């Protein structure tokens, strides 16, 4: 059984907005947790405006775009599926959360210099980063490879989730579903990029 596929199906069928909201917030909650634990002097207001709000708008606007695409690709079968789509898309945030968590644990053991004391200054972080970059060890290369693999897995999950939603609406064939997923992924990336750039200037 595929747990990601099962979650997408459950959210699509049950339209549980509360669970969707929790999925959406999990990566940000973990970010705040790490900042608190390691004493990072973070700009919480800036993070909310430049990161959380663009992500929230991306979720809603992408759901609207996906619903419109589903109407075009699936026809009458897609009518009335906006709420299920809106609730199912944040499963990606849950996948991202676990990917982030895995990389954080690996990073903790691979680069302990960053965690030896609370509240590292920017200069100290830069110094440690330069030291590692100028003399990388095997563990650092393994960390890079793991990061790439986890990142690719998270990205692949986005395509899978979109494909699963498309099939739940109506299975119109592999080629049609593939085109739908690629077009949606491109549109959602553009939406995210535009919003991120726009809010970064605030």
SVG drawing of the C-alpha trace seen along z (x, -y; Angstrom):
<svg xmlns="http://www.w3.org/2000/svg" viewBox="-20 -46 61 48">
<polyline fill="none" stroke="black" stroke-width="0.4" points="0.0,0.0 1.2,-3.5 0.8,-5.8 1.0,-9.0 -1.5,-7.7 -3.8,-6.6 -3.6,-10.0 -4.4,-11.8 -7.4,-9.5 -8.6,-10.1 -8.3,-13.8 -9.9,-13.9 -12.9,-11.8 -13.4,-13.2 -12.5,-16.9 -11.1,-17.4 -9.9,-21.0 -8.7,-20.8 -6.2,-18.1 -5.2,-19.9 -4.4,-23.0 -2.3,-20.9 -0.4,-19.4 0.2,-22.8 1.5,-24.2 3.8,-21.3 6.9,-22.5 6.6,-26.0 6.0,-24.7 9.2,-22.6 11.1,-25.6 9.9,-27.6 10.8,-24.7 14.4,-24.5 14.8,-28.2 13.6,-28.0 15.7,-25.0 18.9,-26.4 18.4,-30.0 18.2,-31.4 17.4,-35.2 14.8,-34.9 12.6,-37.6 9.3,-35.9 7.2,-38.7 9.4,-38.7 9.2,-34.9 5.4,-35.0 5.1,-37.7 7.8,-36.4 7.3,-32.7 4.1,-31.6 1.7,-34.0 3.2,-33.2 3.0,-29.5 -0.7,-29.9 -1.6,-31.8 0.3,-29.3 -1.8,-26.5 -5.1,-28.2 -4.3,-29.6 -2.7,-26.3 -5.8,-24.5 -7.9,-26.9 -5.6,-26.4 -5.6,-22.6 -9.4,-22.6 -9.6,-24.5 -7.2,-22.1 -9.2,-19.2 -12.3,-20.6 -10.4,-20.8 -8.8,-17.4 -11.6,-15.4 -14.7,-17.2 -17.9,-16.7 -16.2,-14.3 -14.2,-17.2 -17.3,-19.3 -17.5,-20.0 -14.1,-18.7 -12.5,-22.0 -12.8,-21.3 -11.4,-17.8 -8.4,-19.2 -7.9,-21.9 -7.8,-19.4 -5.6,-16.8 -2.8,-19.1 -1.3,-19.8 -0.3,-16.1 2.8,-17.4 3.5,-19.6 3.4,-16.5 5.9,-14.8 8.1,-17.9 7.9,-17.9 9.2,-14.4 11.9,-15.1 13.0,-18.2 12.9,-16.1 15.1,-13.4 17.6,-15.9 17.7,-17.7 18.5,-14.5 21.2,-13.6 22.6,-17.1 22.7,-17.0 25.0,-14.0 27.0,-14.9 27.8,-18.5 27.7,-18.7 29.7,-22.0 26.4,-23.8 24.8,-22.4 27.5,-22.7 26.0,-25.8 22.8,-27.9 22.5,-31.2 25.3,-31.0 26.1,-34.3 26.1,-34.9 29.9,-35.2 30.2,-31.8 27.9,-30.1 29.9,-31.6 33.1,-30.5 31.9,-26.9 30.5,-26.7 33.8,-28.0 35.8,-25.5 33.6,-22.6 33.6,-23.8 37.4,-24.2 38.1,-20.8 35.1,-18.5 35.1,-15.1 33.4,-11.9 30.5,-12.5 29.9,-15.9 29.8,-14.4 27.4,-11.7 25.3,-14.5 25.2,-16.3 24.2,-13.1 21.5,-12.4 20.2,-15.9 19.9,-15.6 18.1,-12.2 15.7,-13.5 15.0,-16.6 14.4,-14.6 12.0,-12.4 10.1,-15.3 9.8,-16.8 8.7,-13.5 6.0,-13.3 4.4,-16.5 4.0,-14.9 2.7,-11.7 0.1,-13.6 -1.1,-15.6 -1.4,-12.4 -3.2,-10.6 -5.7,-13.5 -6.2,-13.4 -6.9,-9.6 -9.3,-10.0 -11.3,-12.5 -11.3,-10.3 -8.8,-8.0 -8.5,-9.2 -5.3,-7.4 -1.6,-7.6 -0.7,-10.2 -3.5,-12.5 -2.7,-12.3 1.0,-12.8 0.3,-16.0 -2.1,-17.2 0.5,-16.7 3.4,-18.4 1.2,-21.4 0.0,-21.7 3.5,-21.4 4.8,-24.2 1.9,-26.5 2.2,-26.0 5.9,-26.6 5.3,-29.9 2.7,-30.9 5.0,-30.1 7.9,-32.0 5.9,-35.1 4.4,-35.3 7.8,-34.6 9.5,-37.4 6.6,-39.8 6.5,-39.2 10.3,-39.2 10.2,-42.9 8.0,-43.8"/>
</svg>
